[in-house]
Amino acid sequence: MHAKTDAQLRDECLVFYREDVQKIDEVLGEFLEVSGAKCALLIDKEGHMVTRKGNTSTLDLDTVSALVAGSFAATKEMARLLGETEFSVLFHQGKRDHIQLTLVGDTTLLTVIFDDQTTLGMVRLYATDAAKQLEDIFCRRKQSGDSAGETTIHADFSADAQGRLDDVFGS
């Protein structure tokens, strides 16, 4: 098994710093104001909650996050069978509540829960705008080299750590 480089790990894993989450929360808050939706969640494609805004007190957020990711993964496979790479927007309609999932970049899902007080058109319009703003935040982070708030680890960290563990455990 070969070890991954720091750059590979950064490209594959989502890293959000406090400043990122504050910016994301601002975008989600503005989205809720203009759309009238109940809540907005940002979930990574693996089912982990990044952040949330709005009324989420009645939701089991861990379960919702996992199911959103699973739903998106299943729909991605359906898209592939139809010759598409993936579908970027999913919508589920209930009697009272509805949910829309919008792919943001290639790593997260903007998940919007709304009721009949809000129209689907408003959610779609403003979710598209919010997704673009979120993608801009992610792009700026990537362009800045993920340096904000990051502690630099020198190249020999792994070897140094292994050496110290060997010293401690007498290996």
N, C-alpha and C positions, 0 to 999 in steps of 0.2 A: 504494500500500500504506500503510495507516495504522498508526501505532505503537500498541502496547497500553499501557495505563496500568499503573502498579505494582500496583494492586488487581486488575486483570484477570490479570496474570501470576501473582500470589499465589494467585488462585482456581484457575487452570488448572494450575499446577505444584506438585509436591510439594516441600516444603522441610522437612527434618528436621535439627534441631540435636542436638548431643551429648546434651543432657538428654532429648530425645525418644527417641533411639535407646537410651539406657540404660533408660528406662521400657519401651520396646517389648521389649528384650531380657529384662527381668524377667518380663514377661507370657509371652513365648515359653518362657523357662526353666521357669516354673511350669507352663505347659501340658505341656511334655515330661515333667515329674516325675509329674503326675497321669494323663496319658494313656498313657505308656509308648511313645510314638512315637519313631522314630529321629531325626528332625529336623523343624524347622519353619523355613520361609522366609517372609519378607514381601517380596512382589514387587509393583511398581507395574503397572498395566494395560498399560503400554507395554513391559514385559519387563525392567525394571531392578531389580536386587536392592537392597532397602533394608537388610535385615539378615538374619541367620540364626543359629540355635542348634542344637546337637546334632551328630551325626556326619555331616558333609558331605564328609569327606576323599575319598570315592570318586566324588563327583559333579562333573561339569562344570557349575558353577553358572551361567555365562553362557548356556549352551545350555538348561539346564533353565528358567531364567528366561524366555528368549525363547519356548520351546515352551509354557510355562504360559500366558503372555499370549496366544499364538496360539490355543491350545485354548480359552481363555475367550472370546476374540473370536468364534471359530467357533460356539461354543455359544450365545453371545448372539444371533447371527443365526438359529440354529435356534429359539431361544425366541421371537424376533420373528415368525418364520413361523407359530408356533403360537399367536400372540396374547398372549404374555407379554412383559414388558419385558426381562427377563433371568432366568436361573437364578442363584440366589445360592450354590448348592453344587454342585460337580461331584465325581464319584468315578470313579477308574479302578482296576480290580482286575487284578493280575497273579498269576502262580503263587506268588511269594514276597513281592513288595513291592507296595504299593498307594499311591495318592496321592489326597488330597482337597484340593480348592481351595474356599476359602470367601471370598466377597466381603466385604471390610471397607470400610464406607462406600461410596463410589463410585469409589475411586481405587486400592485395593490388594487383593491376594489373599494370604490366609493359605494357604500351601502346606504340607501335612503329608505326610511320607513315613513309612510304617509297614509292619510285616510281620505275619505271622500270630501273633506273640507279643502283639499288641495287637488288641483287637476294634474293629470299625467303630463300634459303639455308643459306646464310650468316646471315640473320636476325635471323633465328631460332637457328643457332649454337651459335651466340654471345648473343642472348637474354637468352638462357638457362644458359650460364655462368654468365651473369649480374644478372639474377634472383637468382642464388646461392649466389653471392656476397651480394646482397641486403638482402637475408634471413639471412646471417651471421651477418649483421649489426643489424637486428631486434633481432636475438637470443642473441647477446652480450648485447643489451639494456635490454632485459628481464632478463638475468642472472645477470646483475648489479643492478637489482631491480629498474630500471627506476630512478636511483638516480642522474644522471648527470643533473645539472641545476634545480633540483627540490627543492622546499621549503618544509620542513617537516611541516606537519599539525598534531598537537597533537590530541589524540583520542577524547577529549571533545570539539573540535571545533564547531560541530553542536549545542551542547547544549549552549555553550558560545554565539554563534552567535544569536541563538533564544532568549536567555536572553537579549542580548543588543537590539534586535529589539523590544522585549516587553517593554523595558525601554523607547525607543524612541517613540513608538506609544502608550504607556500607556495601553498595554493589560494585 
